[in-house]
Amino acid sequence: MKYYIISGERSGDLHASNLIKALLKIDPSAEFVGMGGDFSEKAGQKLTVHYQEIALMGFLEVILGFRKVLKYLSIVKNDILAQKPDILLLVDFGGFNMKIAKFAKLNGFRVHYYIPPKVWAWNQKRALKIQKYVDQVYCILPFEVDFFKKYGVNATYVGNPLLDELNGFSPHEFFYQKNELSYQPIIALLPGSRKQEVMNMMRIMVDMVSQFPNAQFVVAGVKNLPKVLYQLAEEAGIKVIFDQTYNLLHYSTAAIVTSGTATLETALFRVPQVVVYKTSSLSYAIAKRLISVPYISLVNLIGEREIVKELIQEDFNKEHLSTELNKILSNSVYRGNMLQGYDEIKGKIGNQEASIETAKLVLKSLI
């Protein structure tokens, strides 16, 4: 079988790579082509496009980069026609992948979507496009299935792919020594995995550090981003370690986390956290008008209540951040309630291995 897989951004690439590995276990002769990143390429995918060539975030940034998007949409569409895959597997990356879904469906290809767009968050009628152009959706959030079924979408909950990663994780026994850390309590700073995120979050995180002299702050860096993005932290004497996020979370007492997948990862490691987010004023103004959910973090969305504090846009400042972090560190009741909320989330997610479950369902559809 030939699978055409499209993922964008680091997390989508990681989940796509695990899906490739799972498919190879039950379809050893499978061929994988398409768009992805280093993880997918290492797992066995032949890349037509590396996602870094098209990485964009925020409404304003997407508008300014529209010509770039059009260029790579054309490249991928032509490649699909040339490759003639047995199935198109889309992984996250909603804005790009939904355009590809329409093209592929109209050209007679089977289209399956793993980690679908978060249409439940804004402009929910976009689910009708998924119903029209996608044959099968594999959901990774428990509440998504009921939402999609209201719009006639064939949707199945397969578990959350973060569990695949966590189940394979073993903490480094000499983490402190390896990274030349002291034995003071660690507070993890997770500024994001995209250039614009790190640029927007880092300054406020660094400004707040001096308020907590009895802790050591460690930044979770991403190697595929320019090192200059972390210069502000290094100049302030804050340790930056690269591509060791799970080890960092394992040994951390608390965390400050940019909204995204990392908030759920932090919860699954049972590390109390403050969730933060800041973008351009125009992007935020547009998003505020469109978004129809009460929270931005996956933790609160899955829990359906405020389990962790969210500091968004102007609320994300040194004073508010210091206040919330101090509550986590000094108020045992506050901390305990958050950990109890994490346990509720874990129960809702379940123990399914998402990549294996998805691979089985994909193969079943092809037989």
ABEGO torsion letter per residue (X at the ends): XBBBBBBBEAAAAAAAAAAAAAAAAABAABBBBEBBBAAAAAAGBBBABBAAAABBBEAAAAAAAAAAAAAAAAAAAAAAAAAGBABBBBBEGAAAAAAAAAAAAAAGBBBBBBGBBBAAABGAAAAAAAAAABABBBBABAAAAAAAAAAGBBBBBAEBAAAAAAAABBBBAAAAAAAGBBABBBBBBBAEABAAAAAAAAAAAAAAAAABAABBBBBBBBAABBAAAAAAAAAAGBBBBBGAAAAAAAABABBBBBBEAAAAAAAAAGBBBBBBBBBBAAAAAAAAAABABABABAAAAAAGBBABBBBBEAABBAAAAAAAAAAAAABAAAAAAAAAAAAAAAAAAEABBAAAAAAAAAAAAAX
